[in-house]
């Protein structure tokens, strides 16, 4: 039983022990609701009401590296070379599973060939390898094939989402009703299913006085679901932003204008299920979504939409669309616990110890840059100890865009503490007080007389060789107010071939609010990678399942079609930097969520090109041809 509507009325028997994945009793077919105002009243006040249902597909991570590990037990210590996005969470989980003192477990992740949530924690084969090593006394290596990776890994939830929305002629939203059915698969727990994340985004993206939003998780016989690069964002934003465009078209309003008309200036706190009907309005820590929307549309040439609307005589039609997003990510995740340490040695060596994994997002580089800025040296001067539980303290796993937000403050604190201790030594050489000193570009100088300076390395000569200078930093939980979120907007220009049904993306623009881009090149890279996820979700990626067994059939890259370089358009990535005062140098996370509006922007551009709104993803050539044929018959 894999169909959402079918299972709602007749649930299948459990396929996974609830002891291992508790959650069925809490989540299965239970509605979680956000409400405010009176939607019935709101719809009577509307001039236009549109009601439709949208279907979004499963999506898989398609990492270059499949799951692999080596485990070695020497009789005293378990060492695991793993493919995971966090070393410390894995260390603690191994210790608990095998009844070991955590000090007797070491986890190493030197390099990771992609994660996107699939490796948010250690998976079964790592435990199997560890148990086999402890049994045989020999190192054990295990690796999954590509087909196994498709079959046994959690994937993105497929959803069926109904939207009913009302709007006045002036563009003011009067009411929103939403019913989101989420296919949880065979198992879910609080760690991999968020019972209100889809409807939270609807509640917070636009201002509307009357809403009734319902999210229902449904257990089916499909394989397990779980983190998949912003797992709920694309399913949430695609139908919402398509529906907003349809309302704009119905009242003859520009899609950008209707979004700005209903711009939400305060957050509605529905982040905890028990608070969903106890709305509190709180400020954002920093929000520049309106700037993002204007920059993305300006960059695509928004004024050309009207010019391209005149139908050409040829089969190729062009259109331009946009979409915005909000995501409750990028500001850290509970419990927000993180530690960092900085050592400065007599020979001038600087070591930064961080218990995190660099999964390709540049975490090693970004955190070294934060430390270097605070110390007044160059990032290349810092040796980074990372990806290993030995010689580091607890750091978060690298997912939900949390590492910069959570590790940035402790890194800054540790560097500042070590710098201030070094200033005590430097002050003697400069004949000044430590409080009178500053450092920059490898020099320590007197603030009132910058010419009075010494090299950083010269100050280090006063350090006791047996006792390096050390600084430490830690991170506490976020306050309840303001609310920390990520924002952005994208625009797409597409060309639709009405003879073949083929869709080509001509160009995309993206404006993302990162607070402060510590390393702009890495931020742009994350925007491009996120868009690639969104392009596949919109146009080609889809799991195909045996209806009798629920087993996935297209377990290879020939039949499960991820975008290649030939499918990707030119992308203009615009980094919006206003700074977020709650984070180190104003930088918050945002890499994971860069895929959120892509499918909606593409869908709206397709509608602008041929006048057809596709409510089911992916939009493949056969669906385009069927829709065009249906319209001809109707005409």
C-alpha positions in Angstrom: 0.0 0.0 0.0 1.9 3.1 -1.3 -0.9 5.5 -2.3 -1.5 8.3 0.2 -5.3 8.5 -0.2 -5.8 4.8 -0.1 -3.7 4.4 3.0 -5.6 7.2 4.8 -8.7 5.0 4.9 -7.0 1.6 5.5 -3.6 1.7 7.1 -1.1 -1.1 6.4 0.5 -3.2 9.1 3.8 -1.9 10.5 6.9 -3.0 8.6 9.5 -1.6 11.1 9.7 -2.1 14.8 8.3 0.9 16.6 11.0 0.3 19.3 13.6 1.3 16.7 11.7 4.1 15.0 9.1 5.4 17.5 6.7 7.8 15.8 3.8 5.8 14.3 1.6 6.5 17.3 2.3 10.2 17.3 2.4 10.9 13.5 0.4 8.3 11.5 -2.7 9.9 10.0 -2.8 12.5 12.7 -3.4 16.1 11.6 -1.2 18.9 12.9 -3.0 22.3 12.4 -2.1 26.0 12.2 -5.1 28.3 12.3 -5.9 31.9 12.7 -8.9 34.0 11.9 -12.0 32.7 10.1 -11.3 31.2 6.6 -15.0 31.0 5.7 -15.3 34.7 6.3 -12.1 35.3 4.4 -13.4 33.5 1.3 -16.6 35.5 1.3 -14.5 38.6 1.2 -12.4 37.4 -1.8 -13.0 38.4 -5.4 -11.2 35.4 -6.7 -10.9 31.9 -5.1 -8.7 29.2 -6.6 -8.8 25.6 -5.4 -6.5 22.9 -6.7 -4.3 19.9 -5.6 -0.6 19.5 -6.3 1.5 16.3 -6.4 5.3 16.3 -5.7 7.5 13.3 -6.2 10.1 11.4 -4.1 13.7 12.5 -4.7 17.0 10.7 -4.0 20.3 12.2 -3.0 22.4 10.7 -5.8 25.7 11.3 -4.0 28.9 10.5 -5.9 30.1 8.3 -3.0 27.8 5.5 -1.9 27.7 4.6 1.8 31.0 3.0 2.8 33.0 2.4 6.1 35.9 0.7 7.7 35.6 -0.4 11.4 38.5 -1.7 13.5 38.4 -3.0 17.1 41.7 -3.5 18.8 40.3 -4.9 22.0 40.1 -1.5 23.7 39.1 1.1 21.2 36.6 1.1 18.3 37.7 3.2 15.4 35.3 3.8 12.5 36.3 5.5 9.2 32.8 6.4 8.2 30.9 8.2 5.4 28.8 10.5 7.6 28.1 14.2 7.9 29.0 14.3 11.6 31.6 12.6 13.6 30.5 13.4 17.1 26.9 12.3 16.8 28.2 9.0 15.3 30.7 8.5 18.1 28.0 8.9 20.8 25.6 6.6 18.9 28.2 3.9 18.5 29.1 4.1 22.2 25.4 3.8 23.2 24.7 0.9 20.7 27.6 -1.2 21.9 27.6 -0.2 25.5 31.1 1.4 25.4 32.5 4.4 27.1 32.5 7.2 24.5 36.2 7.7 25.2 36.7 4.3 23.7 35.2 5.2 20.4 36.8 7.3 17.6 35.1 8.3 14.4 37.0 9.7 11.4 35.6 11.2 8.2 38.5 12.6 6.2 36.6 13.1 3.0 33.0 12.8 2.0 31.7 12.3 -1.5 28.4 14.2 -1.0 25.8 13.9 1.7 22.7 16.1 1.2 21.2 14.6 4.3 21.6 11.0 3.3 24.6 10.7 5.7 23.3 12.9 8.4 24.2 10.1 10.8 25.8 6.7 10.6 23.7 4.1 9.0 23.3 0.4 9.4 26.3 -0.9 7.6 28.6 1.1 9.9 27.1 -0.7 12.9 27.3 -4.1 11.1 31.0 -3.5 10.3 31.7 -2.4 13.8 30.0 -5.5 15.3 31.8 -7.8 12.9 35.1 -6.3 13.8 34.4 -6.6 17.5 33.5 -10.3 16.9 36.4 -11.3 14.7 39.1 -8.9 15.9 39.8 -7.9 12.3 39.2 -4.7 10.4 36.0 -4.9 8.4 35.1 -2.9 5.3 31.6 -2.5 3.9 30.3 -0.5 0.9 26.9 -0.3 -0.7 26.3 -0.6 -4.5 24.4 2.1 -6.3 21.2 0.0 -6.4 21.5 -0.7 -2.7 21.9 3.0 -2.1 18.6 3.7 -3.8 16.8 0.9 -2.1 17.8 1.2 1.5 18.5 4.9 2.0 15.8 7.4 3.2 14.6 9.8 0.5 12.5 12.9 0.1 8.8 12.6 1.0 6.3 12.6 -1.8 3.3 14.8 -1.1 -0.3 15.6 -2.2 -1.1 19.1 -1.2 -4.5 20.9 -1.7 -4.6 24.7 -1.7 -7.6 26.9 -1.6 -6.8 30.6 -1.6 -8.8 33.8 -1.9 -7.7 37.2 -3.0 -9.2 40.7 -3.5 -8.8 42.6 -6.8 -6.2 44.8 -5.2 -4.0 41.7 -4.5 -4.7 41.3 -0.8 -4.9 37.7 0.4 -8.1 37.1 2.4 -7.9 33.3 3.2 -5.7 30.2 2.8 -6.7 26.6 3.4 -4.1 23.9 2.9 -4.2 20.1 3.4 -0.8 18.5 3.0 -0.6 14.7 2.9 3.0 13.5 3.4 4.1 10.0 2.6 6.3 9.0 5.5 7.0 5.6 4.2 7.6 2.6 6.5 9.1 4.4 9.4 9.7 7.9 10.9 10.7 9.4 14.1 11.0 12.9 15.4 14.6 13.0 14.1 13.5 12.6 10.4 9.9 13.9 10.3 8.7 17.3 11.1 5.0 17.3 11.7 4.3 20.9 10.8 7.2 22.1 8.6 5.3 22.3 5.3 2.4 24.3 6.8 4.8 26.5 8.8 6.2 27.9 5.6 2.8 28.7 4.3 2.0 30.5 7.6 5.1 32.6 7.4 5.8 33.4 3.8 2.9 35.8 3.2 0.6 37.9 5.4 -3.0 36.6 5.5 -5.5 37.1 8.4 -7.4 33.9 7.9 -5.7 30.5 7.6 -6.4 26.9 8.3 -3.4 24.7 7.5 -3.3 21.0 8.1 -0.4 18.6 7.7 -0.9 14.8 7.9 1.9 12.3 7.9 0.9 8.9 6.4 2.8 5.6 7.0 2.8 3.5 3.9 4.7 0.4 2.5 7.3 2.5 0.7 10.9 2.6 2.0 11.9 5.0 4.8 12.0 8.7 4.3 14.4 11.2 5.8 16.7 14.2 5.3 17.2 15.1 1.7 18.6 18.6 1.2 15.9 20.8 2.8 13.4 17.8 2.8 10.2 19.8 3.2 11.1 23.1 1.5 10.5 22.2 -2.1 7.3 20.3 -1.5 6.1 23.2 0.6 7.1 26.1 -1.8 6.2 24.5 -5.1 2.4 24.5 -4.6 2.3 27.7 -2.6 4.3 29.8 -5.1 2.5 28.3 -8.1 -0.9 29.1 -6.5 0.3 32.7 -5.8 1.1 33.1 -9.5 -2.3 31.7 -10.5 -4.0 34.2 -8.2 -2.0 37.1 -9.7 -2.9 35.9 -13.2 -6.6 35.7 -12.3 -6.7 39.3 -11.1 -4.4 40.7 -13.8 -1.6 41.6 -11.3 2.1 41.3 -11.7 3.4 38.2 -9.8 6.1 40.3 -8.1 3.7 42.9 -7.0 1.3 40.5 -5.4 4.1 39.0 -3.4 5.3 42.4 -2.2 1.7 43.4 -1.5 1.4 40.6 1.0 4.9 40.8 2.4 5.1 39.5 6.0 7.1 41.7 8.4 6.9 39.5 11.5 7.2 35.8 12.1 4.4 33.6 13.4 5.9 31.2 15.9 4.6 27.7 15.1 7.9 25.9 15.3 6.6 23.6 18.1 3.5 21.4 17.5 2.1 22.4 20.9 2.2 26.1 19.9 0.5 25.8 16.5 -2.8 27.2 17.7 -1.1 29.7 20.1 0.2 32.1 17.6 2.8 34.7 18.7 4.2 37.4 16.5 7.9 37.9 16.9 10.5 39.8 14.8 12.9 38.1 12.4 16.6 38.3 13.4 17.1 39.9 10.0 15.0 39.6 6.8 15.7 41.0 3.3 13.3 38.8 1.3 11.9 41.9 -0.5 15.4 42.8 -1.6 16.0 39.2 -2.8 12.8 39.2 -4.9 13.6 42.5 -6.6 17.2 41.5 -7.3 16.3 38.1 -8.8 13.6 39.6 -11.0 15.7 42.5 -12.1 18.6 40.2 -13.1 16.3 38.0 -15.2 14.9 41.0 -17.1 11.4 40.9 -15.6 10.1 43.6 -17.9 10.5 41.2 -20.8 7.6 39.0 -19.6 5.1 41.1 -21.5 7.2 41.3 -24.6 7.4 37.5 -24.8 3.7 36.9 -24.2 2.8 37.6 -27.8 2.6 34.1 -29.3 5.1 33.4 -32.0 4.3 31.4 -35.1 7.0 28.8 -34.3 6.7 25.9 -31.9 9.1 27.2 -29.3 7.6 29.4 -26.6 9.4 31.3 -24.0 8.3 32.4 -20.5 9.7 33.9 -17.3 8.6 33.0 -13.8 9.7 33.6 -10.2 9.3 32.2 -6.7 10.3 33.2 -3.2 10.9 31.1 -0.1 11.4 31.1 3.6 13.0 28.2 5.5 13.3 27.7 9.3 17.0 26.8 8.8 20.3 28.6 8.8 20.2 29.8 12.4 21.3 26.6 14.2 19.4 23.7 15.5 18.5 22.6 19.0 20.4 21.9 21.2 22.8 24.4 19.5 25.7 22.8 21.4 29.1 23.4 19.8 32.7 23.9 20.9 35.9 25.1 19.3 39.6 25.4 20.4 42.5 27.4 19.1 46.2 26.7 20.0 49.1 29.1 19.2 52.5 27.5 19.5 56.0 29.1 20.1 57.0 28.5 16.4 53.9 30.5 15.2 51.8 27.5 14.3 48.1 28.1 14.8 45.7 25.2 15.1 41.9 25.3 15.0 40.2 22.3 16.5 36.6 21.8 15.3 34.6 18.5 15.6 32.8 18.9 12.3 33.0 17.3 8.8 33.6 19.3 5.6 31.0 17.7 3.3 32.0 19.9 0.3 30.4 23.1 1.5 33.7 24.6 2.6 33.2 24.3 6.4 36.9 23.9 7.0 37.6 27.1 5.0 34.8 29.2 6.4 35.7 28.5 10.0 39.4 29.0 9.4 38.5 32.4 7.9 36.5 33.4 11.0 39.4 32.5 13.2 41.9 34.2 11.0 39.9 37.4 11.0 39.7 37.5 14.8 43.4 36.7 15.2 44.5 39.1 12.5 46.3 36.6 10.4 45.6 34.9 7.0 43.4 31.9 6.7 46.2 29.9 5.2 48.2 30.4 8.4 45.8 28.2 10.3 46.0 24.4 10.5 42.5 23.0 10.9 41.9 19.8 12.8 38.5 18.5 11.8 36.6 15.4 10.8 37.9 13.4 13.7 36.7 13.0 17.3 40.2 12.7 18.6 41.7 16.2 19.5 38.3 17.9 19.0 35.3 18.6 21.2 31.6 18.2 20.3 30.5 19.7 17.0 27.2 19.4 15.2 26.6 17.2 12.2 26.8 19.1 9.0 23.1 19.4 7.9 20.2 21.9 8.1 22.6 24.7 7.2 23.7 24.8 10.8 27.5 24.6 10.9 28.3 28.3 10.2 25.6 29.5 12.6 26.5 27.1 15.4 30.3 26.8 15.0 31.0 30.4 14.0 30.5 31.9 17.5 32.6 29.4 19.4 35.4 29.7 16.8 35.3 33.4 17.1 35.3 33.2 20.9 38.2 30.7 20.9 40.3 32.8 18.6 39.6 36.0 20.6 40.6 34.4 23.8 43.9 33.0 22.3 44.6 36.4 20.7 44.1 38.3 24.0 46.5 36.0 25.7 49.1 36.6 23.0 48.6 40.3 23.3 49.8 40.1 26.9 53.1 38.8 25.6 53.2 41.3 22.7 52.5 44.2 25.0 55.8 43.7 26.7 57.7 44.0 23.4 55.6 47.0 22.2 55.8 48.7 25.6 52.0 49.1 25.7 49.0 47.7 27.5 47.3 44.6 26.0 44.0 46.6 25.6 45.9 49.1 23.4 46.8 46.5 20.8 45.1 45.2 17.6 46.2 42.7 14.9 45.8 42.6 11.2 47.5 41.0 8.2 50.0 39.1 10.4 51.0 42.2 12.4 50.3 43.1 16.0 50.3 46.9 16.5 49.4 49.7 18.8 46.0 51.1 17.8 47.0 54.7 18.5 50.3 54.3 16.5 49.9 51.5 13.8 53.6 52.0 12.8 54.6 50.6 16.2 54.2 46.9 15.4 55.7 43.5 15.5 55.1 40.4 13.3 52.6 37.9 14.8 55.3 35.3 14.7 57.7 37.5 16.8 55.0 37.7 19.5 54.8 33.9 19.5 58.5 33.6 20.4 57.5 34.5 24.0 55.2 31.5 24.3 56.4 28.6 26.6 57.2 25.8 24.2 55.7 23.3 26.6 52.6 25.3 27.1 51.0 26.7 23.9 48.5 29.4 24.3 45.0 28.1 24.1 41.6 29.6 23.7 38.2 27.9 23.8 34.7 28.8 22.7 31.2 27.4 23.1 27.7 27.9 21.8 24.5 28.2 23.8 20.9 27.7 22.6 19.2 30.4 20.5 16.8 32.8 22.4 13.1 32.4 21.8 12.9 35.7 20.1 13.7 36.8 17.4 13.2 34.0 14.9 16.1 32.8 12.8 15.3 31.8 9.3 16.7 31.9 5.7 15.2 33.7 2.8 15.7 34.0 -1.0 14.1 34.2 -4.4 14.8 32.8 -7.9 13.6 33.6 -11.4 13.7 31.3 -14.4 13.4 31.8 -18.2 12.4 28.7 -20.0 11.7 27.6 -23.6 9.0 25.0 -24.3 9.0 23.1 -27.6 5.3 22.5 -28.3 6.0 19.8 -30.9 8.2 17.6 -28.7 7.2 18.7 -25.2 10.8 19.4 -24.3 11.6 22.1 -21.8 14.9 24.0 -21.9 15.9 26.3 -19.1 17.5 29.3 -20.8 18.7 31.1 -17.7 18.2 31.3 -13.9 18.8 34.0 -11.4 18.9 33.6 -7.6 19.2 36.1 -4.8 19.9 34.6 -1.4 20.2 36.3 2.0 23.2 34.8 3.7 23.5 37.5 6.3 27.2 37.9 5.5 28.9 35.8 2.9 32.2 34.8 4.7 33.4 33.1 1.5 31.4 34.4 -1.5 32.7 31.8 -3.9 31.5 29.0 -1.7 28.1 30.7 -1.3 27.7 31.0 -5.0 28.7 27.3 -5.4 26.0 26.3 -2.9 23.4 28.3 -4.8 24.3 26.5 -8.1 24.2 23.1 -6.4 20.8 23.8 -4.9 19.4 24.9 -8.2 20.6 21.6 -9.7 18.6 19.8 -7.1 15.6 21.9 -8.0 15.9 21.4 -11.7 15.9 17.6 -11.3 12.9 17.8 -9.0 11.0 20.0 -11.5 11.8 18.2 -14.7 13.2 14.7 -14.5 13.7 13.0 -11.1 11.1 10.5 -9.9 11.1 7.2 -8.1 9.2 4.4 -9.9 7.8 1.7 -7.7 6.3 -1.8 -8.1 2.6 -1.2 -7.0 2.5 -4.7 -5.5 5.6 -4.7 -3.4 6.5 -1.0 -3.1 10.0 -1.8 -4.3 11.9 0.9 -6.3 12.5 -0.2 -9.9 14.7 2.5 -11.4 17.8 2.0 -9.2 20.4 3.5 -11.5 21.4 6.8 -13.1 20.2 5.7 -16.5 16.6 5.4 -15.4 16.6 7.7 -12.4 17.6 10.9 -14.3 19.5 13.5 -12.4 20.5 16.7 -14.3 23.9 16.6 -16.0 26.0 19.6 -16.9 24.2 19.6 -20.3 20.9 20.2 -18.6 22.0 23.1 -16.5 21.5 26.7 -17.6 23.6 29.8 -16.9 23.0 30.9 -13.3 23.4 34.4 -11.9 23.8 34.0 -8.1 23.3 37.2 -6.2 24.5 37.3 -2.6 22.3 39.7 -0.4 24.3 40.7 2.6 22.7 42.7 5.4 24.4 40.9 8.3 22.6 39.1 11.1 23.8 40.5 14.5 23.2 37.2 16.3 26.0 35.4 14.4 29.8 35.6 14.0 30.5 38.5 11.6 26.8 38.5 10.7 27.0 35.1 8.8 24.2 32.6 9.1 23.7 29.3 7.2 21.8 29.0 4.0 23.4 26.4 1.7 20.9 23.6 2.2 17.8 25.7 1.3 19.0 27.1 -2.0 16.8 24.5 -3.9 13.6 25.6 -2.2 12.1 27.9 -4.9 13.6 26.4 -8.0 10.8 24.1 -9.1 8.1 26.7 -8.5 10.1 29.3 -10.5 10.4 26.9 -13.4 6.7 25.9 -13.2 5.6 29.5 -13.2 7.9 30.2 -16.2 6.4 27.2 -18.1 2.9 28.6 -17.4 4.0 32.0 -18.7 5.3 30.4 -21.9 2.3 28.2 -22.8 -0.5 29.2 -20.4 -0.8 25.8 -18.7 -0.2 25.3 -14.9 1.3 21.9 -14.2 0.3 20.7 -10.8 2.3 17.4 -10.7 6.0 17.1 -10.8 8.2 16.3 -12.6 7.0 18.1 -15.7 8.2 15.7 -18.4 7.7 16.0 -22.2 4.9 13.5 -22.3 2.9 15.5 -19.7 3.5 18.7 -21.7 2.2 17.1 -24.9 -0.8 15.6 -23.1 -1.7 19.0 -21.7 -1.4 20.7 -25.0 -3.5 18.1 -26.7 -6.2 18.4 -24.0 -6.3 22.2 -24.4 -6.7 21.8 -28.2 -9.6 19.4 -27.8 -11.2 21.8 -25.2 -10.8 24.8 -27.6 
